[in-house]
Amino acid sequence: MPVELYRDDHHACLMFTDLIEEDGQAVQSNQFLIVDGDTGAVIDPGGNLAFNELYVGMSRHFSPHKLAYVIASHADPDIIGSLDRWMTSTSGLLVISRVWERFAPHFTKVGKTDNRVVGVPDGGGRLPLGRHELWLLPAHFMHSEGNFQFYDPVSRILFTGDLGVSMLSGQQAKTPVTELAPHIRFMEGFHRRYMVSNKILRLWVRMVRQLDIAMLVPQHGAPISGAAAIRDFLDWIETLACGIDLFDERAYQLPQTVIDPHSRRTAPVLRAVGG
């Protein structure tokens, strides 16, 4: 069952958190459906592991055949690995950064994306969605070179992609976080490795402080809800050293480790830089 993040008489935002079997082989991920009147968009629909369950699950709330957009924050496989199937089963347009618009067709059979890709310029924009607009906010290098977040001014939800991520189960991800401090341990390793630099984080914080935000909703893990938790997240991320801030010559050494191709040991999602 999806989590209802917001609903009024004309507008709804749904989050699917547990469509992937949690066997440790694939990272938990969230998928989103926004509906305004008779117009709908799916955000970061995921890979083939999630497609069947998402298609059936969203059908109970909105007909996939009526989707206006398939919106992607960036081009990772857990974002749009199932693109071929969405291009086949819906008439929606793919909305993705111009950085990735000529790479995205590699996820599909020849011709599936012809005249169906909306390339978003680096500065973002406002995408018509029903009676309103979805704001496409620049979020480059958090973590992707061409990356966007999506602000819904009706629900006041900011869909943050890989920013605000926490390493939780699909069931845990259903419950919004309202107190940040105990939650940081589920976030810190990911952000230190996947965010490019503190400079980028500071620029992002300066931009989003101008928005009226009720909830930050990442693509992995739990939403962050309420003014206090959102304020604390912005304060925390604004000063976080990450990415190239932490790398030095130790990370660029000729390798000595012999990799055993027969080992099935699953590595942690993240390790300390140089670890």
Secondary structure by P-SEA (a helix, b strand, c coil): cccccccccccbbbbbccccccccccccccccccccccbbbbcccccccccaaaaaaacccccccccccccccccccccccaaaaaaaaccbbbbccccccccccccccccccccccccccccbbbbbcccbbbbbcccccccccccbbbbccccccccccccccccccccccccccccccccccccaaaaacccccaaaaaaaaaaaccccccbbbcccccccccaaaaaaaaaaaaacccccccccccccccccccccccccccccccccccc
